[in-house]
Amino acid sequence: MTVFKRICVAILLCIVFVLPCPAADDLNFATRQIANFSNYPRAFEDTGLLPGREYALQSLTRVIHHRRSDRYRLKIELELTSLYSSREHQNAIPAGWQVAGSRSGYKAIKTDSRHSYTDRWQSHSELERCEIAFPVGELDIQLGRQPVSFGTSHFVPVLDVLAPFNPGYLDSTYKPGVDALRIRKIAGTTGEMELIAAAARDSEDSAVIGRYRDTFSGFDVEALAGRFRQRNFFGIGWEGERRRINIWGEAAIFERNSSDGRHLGGFSDDLAGSWSLGFEKNIARHWRLGIAALHQDFGARKVADLPQAYASTPFRQGWMQLAASDYLIFSSNREIGPLSSVNINAMISLVDNSTLWQPVWKINTSDESDISFFAWFKTGRSPALRATGLELRSEFGAFASGIGMLYSHFY
């Protein structure tokens, strides 16, 4: 069956399922345009892996269809994307997380289609939402391709293992969908229990995760347990306020697999831990500062081990986003007017002292549109070309620096 037929069948099945019920229809469009310029470390150009500089233009359009009745809700989103790049080969080395999006293997049904492709231009479409929600007694059922998020949704995710955003990604409004069945039930007066079953292209990588959420002493608490990508895990996340300080954190224990690669450290040969802890406080009117720490046992403790961390299974699968073991994260968010704000995020690798800075100036141009001017720049030792090959001398020192502009419109 062709991709086009699969998309049509999925849409028709959802529509037919709800046709007997009177419903209200909404059809909307959302667009996003990103233009960015990247400057890569010289060593990549010397080895022929990347050009010294790259210009890129990304365009995303979403066709969003909502169908609502008294008992059913249907949502379909078709994503049309195009990318132009001044370099001929699209390698896996990231220019900037602002434009990198998210990786997910939890699309069991192939619904993407490539419309055109050249060395510098590509265009494709993807069915990102095709979900139906309905009640069955005390249960709420949500079935189909849909966004699934875990944790506190802060800068660096620990619990969000199915389709996490890259840290600092600007366009977090549109999360990639996963093929999942979700069953929710109210627990007590403030709690909720949920079972999530997500299907992967390779059935052995499919996920079954249980979640419980509730409020305790003013803190929103989320507990997770289950299995994904052939490994068991348990995690907990929390967020609340004490003495006008917002406190948040996530912690998880993951089962190690023989395919994970070299053991780079941690408290156990069979288990690996990851955690993040952060604090945020308003220090002045419309000005909020934050600080956080991140640790991950899968990460490298030494600069020489960074290539092994990049080659590890958690990193290649996309639910581990950073290669070192320990980081500090700083954030500043200040409103400079009723329609404008300036954000600065900074990450420091405690393994090699390299840093990555991400300033963003966001302006609301109307009720349905906004524009952002952003940049990313780094400090740290750049890669060096040796007789044995390319040597990574710091994590963020191997990143590109760049500037860009993002425009979003919903209509």
C-alpha positions, -999 to 999 in steps of 0.1 A, spaced: 0 0 0 14 34 -9 20 62 16 -8 82 1 -33 53 4 -22 48 41 -29 84 48 -63 83 31 -73 51 49 -64 65 83 -83 97 77 -114 79 63 -115 54 92 -115 82 117 -141 102 99 -164 73 93 -162 64 130 -177 97 140 -201 103 111 -232 91 130 -228 119 156 -237 155 149 -205 174 151 -189 209 147 -160 212 123 -130 235 125 -103 238 98 -72 258 106 -38 264 93 -5 271 111 27 282 94 63 285 106 93 299 87 129 296 100 159 312 84 193 306 100 230 310 93 255 286 109 293 287 112 309 253 118 343 246 134 372 246 109 381 209 115 348 198 100 355 218 68 391 205 66 379 169 67 352 175 41 324 166 66 307 200 65 312 234 49 325 263 69 292 281 67 256 271 60 225 291 51 192 273 57 155 281 52 128 258 67 91 261 61 64 242 80 27 243 73 1 224 93 -35 217 82 -55 212 113 -89 196 113 -110 194 145 -143 175 146 -163 176 179 -195 161 190 -211 154 224 -192 121 227 -163 121 203 -134 144 194 -114 139 162 -82 157 154 -62 154 121 -30 174 113 -11 171 81 24 186 82 40 199 50 77 208 54 105 220 31 141 227 37 167 245 16 204 244 26 234 259 11 254 228 18 249 197 -3 249 169 22 227 168 53 249 152 80 239 143 115 259 171 131 235 197 144 236 233 135 215 244 164 188 229 186 165 257 177 159 241 143 165 205 151 131 194 163 126 160 178 133 124 169 108 96 175 106 60 165 71 56 177 53 58 144 43 22 136 24 32 105 44 48 77 26 80 67 54 102 55 59 110 18 89 127 1 77 150 -27 110 163 -40 147 159 -31 179 173 -43 213 178 -28 202 211 -14 164 210 -14 139 186 1 101 186 6 80 160 23 47 156 42 38 137 73 5 128 91 13 141 126 -21 138 142 -49 114 135 -65 108 169 -100 102 183 -110 106 219 -142 93 236 -154 83 270 -163 47 281 -179 48 315 -153 63 339 -125 59 314 -113 84 288 -99 68 257 -75 85 233 -65 65 202 -43 72 172 -13 94 164 -10 120 191 15 140 212 26 123 244 47 141 270 61 131 304 78 152 331 79 189 339 85 202 303 116 222 313 147 229 293 163 195 295 140 164 297 147 133 317 113 115 318 101 125 283 114 93 266 90 87 237 95 119 216 115 145 235 123 179 221 159 189 218 170 212 247 160 248 239 140 240 208 120 271 199 90 257 183 78 235 211 41 242 201 41 214 176 53 181 191 57 151 169 29 125 172 33 89 183 10 60 175 -5 53 209 -35 42 230 -41 61 262 -66 52 289 -72 77 317 -92 75 349 -97 100 377 -81 88 410 -95 104 441 -103 141 442 -71 155 424 -53 125 410 -53 107 376 -41 73 365 -32 66 329 -20 37 308 -1 45 276 7 19 250 29 33 221 36 13 190 70 14 173 80 5 137 99 -24 153 74 -41 176 101 -51 200 107 -14 207 71 -6 216 63 10 249 38 3 277 40 29 305 18 36 335 15 71 349 0 85 381 -4 122 387 -16 140 418 -10 171 440 7 168 474 14 198 497 12 222 467 35 201 445 24 185 412 39 150 413 41 125 385 52 89 388 60 67 358 68 30 354 70 8 324 90 -5 294 102 12 262 128 3 236 134 -31 253 143 -16 287 124 -12 319 124 21 337 109 40 367 107 78 371 92 106 392 88 143 385 77 172 407 70 209 405 58 234 431 65 266 449 80 273 483 86 308 496 81 322 461 107 299 446 95 275 420 112 241 426 111 214 399 129 181 392 129 148 375 146 115 383 146 81 366 162 47 368 168 29 335 177 -8 329 209 -11 310 211 -33 278 240 -51 263 236 -30 232 241 3 250 278 4 243 307 9 267 299 14 304 309 50 311 301 51 348 273 50 373 262 34 405 254 0 389 264 -23 361 227 -32 355 210 2 361 216 38 351 202 69 367 194 103 354 181 133 373 176 171 371 168 196 397 159 233 391 149 265 409 133 296 395 125 329 411 112 363 401 139 388 411 121 419 397 89 428 380 86 407 348 121 392 353 126 355 362 159 337 367 165 300 370 193 275 377 193 238 373 216 208 374 215 176 352 232 143 357 230 112 335 249 79 341 249 72 303 270 103 297 308 106 294 329 114 324 360 123 303 363 142 271 379 112 254 347 92 260 324 117 242 325 96 209 314 65 228 285 85 244 274 97 209 275 62 196 255 47 226 221 34 220 202 60 242 218 88 222 212 72 188 176 65 197 170 102 206 158 100 242 192 111 255 201 145 242 235 153 257 267 133 257 284 143 290 274 132 324 269 165 343 257 200 334 246 233 349 218 252 332 210 289 337 180 308 324 167 343 323 133 354 311 124 391 311 94 409 296 106 442 281 71 454 271 35 441 268 43 423 235 80 415 238 104 393 259 140 384 260 151 349 271 187 336 276 195 300 283 230 288 290 244 253 295 278 245 310 293 210 306 310 202 339 331 175 322 350 199 298 338 234 309 324 241 274 293 263 272 263 268 249 244 301 250 209 306 234 195 341 235 160 347 220 140 379 215 104 372 209 78 398 197 41 392 194 31 408 161 -7 400 165 -31 377 183 -22 350 158 14 356 150 48 362 165 84 366 154 116 355 172 152 365 166 176 340 181 212 330 182 234 302 196 271 305 203 295 284 223 328 284 241 351 254 244 379 237 225 371 231 189 377 197 172 412 191 159 423 171 129 449 145 139 467 118 119 443 93 134 412 113 124 390 140 139 395 145 177 367 159 198 382 182 225 349 194 241 312 188 236 299 223 228 332 233 212 321 210 183 288 228 179 281 255 153 275 291 161 247 309 144 219 334 142 183 331 129 148 343 127 115 324 133 81 335 122 49 317 132 13 324 122 -19 307 131 -51 313 110 
